[in-house]
Structures are given as structure tokens and as C-alpha cells.
Amino acid sequence: MQFTLADIWAHTGLFARCIIFTLAIMSVASLVVMAERMLVFRKTRSDSRNFAAKMGAILAKGDLNAAANTNLGKDVGHLGRVINSGLTAFRISPNNKDVAVESVARALERQAQREVQSMKRGLGLLATVGSTAPFVGLLGTTMGIVNAFQLMAAAGSGGLGTISAGIAEALITTAFGLLVAIPAVMAYNFLQGWVDARSVDISESSNEFLDVVARHHGGGAHSSHAA
């Protein structure tokens, strides 16, 4: 037996092949999640930046009524959806500063939680693959070594040469498990860090918007909105 991947695969047993197929499915699933999340994150970041530039110019004038009646389309990103929920709450809030600010704050918080949960979609699968793939590979290795020793016992002879091929077959599953787990863990940590950063951005933007709402009411400019 030559220690090449083709020869090792040809000599692997049914259980080891099942382990390898399982790890292959886990690898494909994690790669799909990585690609999908990267595309979604790239688009929502771009949309959010465009929304912030357009809405920021309107809010800088302190005209919340104009902002509330401005429709910037559906592609506004995570930030746009949060701020739009606050604008909707502002539009229907009563002419009372405390009630209006509290209503807007709750609307912002609810939408922020939805956006963070939406951005986390699929990360659980990456965490699962990253934490379980090495153990799945180790299971294949353990059973392979057991089989190798059983073959040695059946042959009635000892020595490393007798079981080296079986051990090589067994260890390949652990190596494959690590190859699947390492990219999944790295991708999970990167994407989770991205979500955490966007969560901070949403929180800061929500607080800035609340300040604008509070100043709007403090200036007595809510009468036209209430009417």
C-alpha cells in the first residue's frame, strides 16, 4: 500500500467512509454559510452607508417631519430598517415628549434586536461544525485503530508493519476533521466580530436619533407632526 490519498481511500472501511462523507457534508454546509453571510454583510453594509449619508443630511437640519415622510426605498440596510422603525414610531406618537421618546426608543430597540438576530443567522451552524468536526474525525480514528488491532490479532502476528496501514487509514479521518473545523472556527470568529461591530453601530445611531427626537420635542416642533 502506498500512502497516497487514493490508496488510503481505497483501503478505508465502510465506517471510515461514512465519517468522511459526514465531514464532507459539514464542510460544504459551512462553506455555503460563509459565502452567503459574506454576500449579505457586504450588501447590508453598503446599503446602510448609503442610507446614513442620505438620511443624515435630512436629520442634520432637525426636520423630523421631512425625515419621517421620506422614502428611500427598500434597500436601506440594517441601519435603515432600524431608523425607519424609529421614524414610524415618531410619526404615530402623541404630542408628549416623554411618551414619544419612550415609544421611539422601544421601536428602535425591537428592530435592533431583529437585525442582530438576522445577521447571526447561520453562525450557529459554523460554531457547531467548528466544535464537532474534530470529534467526528476522532471517532473515525478510534474505530479505525480498533479495527487495525483486531486485524493484527486475527493474523496472529505483531509489529508496526502489520497495523501501519490501518492506523494511516484511521488517522486520515482526524486530519480531515481538522481541515473542516479550522476554517469554520475562523469564519465564525470573523463573522461574529462583524455582527458585534454592527450591533455597536446600530446602538450609537439609535442613541443619536433619540437625541434628535428629544431636541425636536424640546423645541416645540412636534405640533405640526401631531396635527
N, C-alpha and C positions, 0 to 999 in steps of 0.2 A: 504493500500500500504506500503510495506517495502522499505526502502531507500537503496536498493542494485542496482548495475548496471543493473542486469537482469530485475528487476521490473521497474526501471526508463525507460529502453529501451522499455519495453512492453507497457508503458503508454505514450510514446512520440508520437507526431502527425507527419503527413507526412512532414511538413515543417522542423521540427527539425531533422527528419531522413535524409532529403536531405542535411541539413547543416552538419550533422555528416559524411555522405558519402563523401561530398566535402572535409571536413577536412582530412578524411582517405586517399583520393587520393593525397592531398597535402603532407601528411606525408610520404606516400610511395615514391612519386617523390623526396622529399628532401633526404630520406634515400638512394635512388639509386644514386643520385648525390654525396652524401657524400662518399659512398663506392667506386664509380668509380673514383672520384678525388683522394682519398687516395691511391688507387692502382696505378693510373697514376703518381702521385707525387713521390711515393716510387720508382717506376721503373726509372723515368727520373733522379731522384737524384743519384741512383746507377750507371746508365749509364754515367751520367755526371762526376761522380768521377773517374770512370774507364778511360774515355776519357782524363780527365785532367792529370791523372797520366802518361798515355802513351804519349800524345802529349806534355805535359810539359817537358818530358825528351828530346824530339826532339828539341823543341824550345829553351831549355836551351843552346843548342850548337850553336844557332843562325843560323842554317841551314834551312832557309825558303823553299828553293827549295826541300829539302828532305821532309819537313813537307807537302808541297803542293802536293807532289806525293804519300803521304802515305794514304792508305785507311784502316780505322779502322772499316769498316762495317757500317751497318745502325743504330744499336742500340748505338748511341753516346749521347743520352740525349739532353736536351735543350741547354746545353753549347756547345756540339759538333756540333750541327747544326749551331749555331751562328759562331763559329770559322771556321767551314768548309766554310761558305759563305764568310768569310774574305779571306781564303786561295784561294778560287776560283777567287775572285776579284784580288788578288795579282798575280795569275798565268796569267791573261789576261791583266794586267795593263801595260802601257808603261814604258819605261826606263826613268822616270821622277819622282823624289822623291815626289814633291808636288801633282802631279796628282795621283800617285799611292796611297799615303797615304789617299788622299781625297776619292778616289774610294773605298778603303778598308773600310774606316770609314762609308761611306754611306751603303755599303753592310752589315756591322755589325749592323748598326742601324736598317735597314729594317728587318733583320732576328730577331733581338732582339724584335722588336715590334710584329712580328708574334708569337714568342714564348710566350710572355707575354699574348697576346690575347688568344692563345691556352690554356694556363694554367688557364685563367679566365673562360673558358667555363663551364657553369652550375652554376657559382656563382650567376648570376642574378636570377636564379630560387630560390636559397636559400634565397636571400635577399627579394624576393617577398613573399615567404612563411612566412618568419620571420616577415615581416611587415603587412601582410594582414590576417594571420590566426586568431589573436586575434579579429579583426573586424568581420570576418566571424562568429566566435563563439558568439560575442556580438550581431550580427544580429539575430541569433537563440534565444538568451536570451531575447532580446527585444520583438520579436514576441511571444515567449512563455509566457512572463508576460502579454502581451496584451490579449492573449487567456485566461489566468487564471482569469483576471479581468472580461472578458466577461462571463466566466462560472459563476463567483460569481454573476454578475448582473442578469444573466438568472435564477439562483437558487433563487434569492431574499433574500439571507442571507449573512451575513458578517462574519468576524472573520478570524484569521490566518489559522485555520484548514481547512477552505474551499479552500484556494488557495495555501496552503503549498506544496501540491503535484505538482501543476502546476509550481510553482516557482522552485522547485527542478529539474523538467524536463528542465526548461529553463536554469538554471544555469549550468547544465552539459555541454551544448554546449560551454559556455565560458571557462570552465575548460579544455575541450578537445582542444579548440583553443589555449590555453596557452601551453598545453602539446606538441602540434605540433610546435608552434612558437619558444619556448625556445631552443630546440636542433638545429633548423635551424639557429637561430641567432648565437649561439655559434660556430657551424660549419663554418658559413660564416666568422666570425671574425678570426677564426683559419686559414682557408684556404687562406683568403685574406692576412693575415700576412705572410704566407708561400710564396705566389706569390710575395709580396713586397720584401721579403728577397732574393728570387731567382733573381728578377729584379736587385737588387744591385750587386749580384754575377756576373750576365751577364755583367753589366756595367763595373765592375772592370776588369773582364777578357778581355773584348773588348779593354779597355784602355791599358792593359798590352800587348796585341797582337799588337796594333798600335805602341807601343814603340819599339817592336821587328822589325816591318816593317820599321820604321823610322831609326833605327840603321843599319838595313840591307842595306838600300839605302845610308845611310851616309858613310858606309864602302866600297861602290862601288861594292858590291857583287851582284848587280842586272844584271850585264852584261850577266852572264850565263843563268839567267832566261829569259831575253829578247830575247836571241838567241834561 
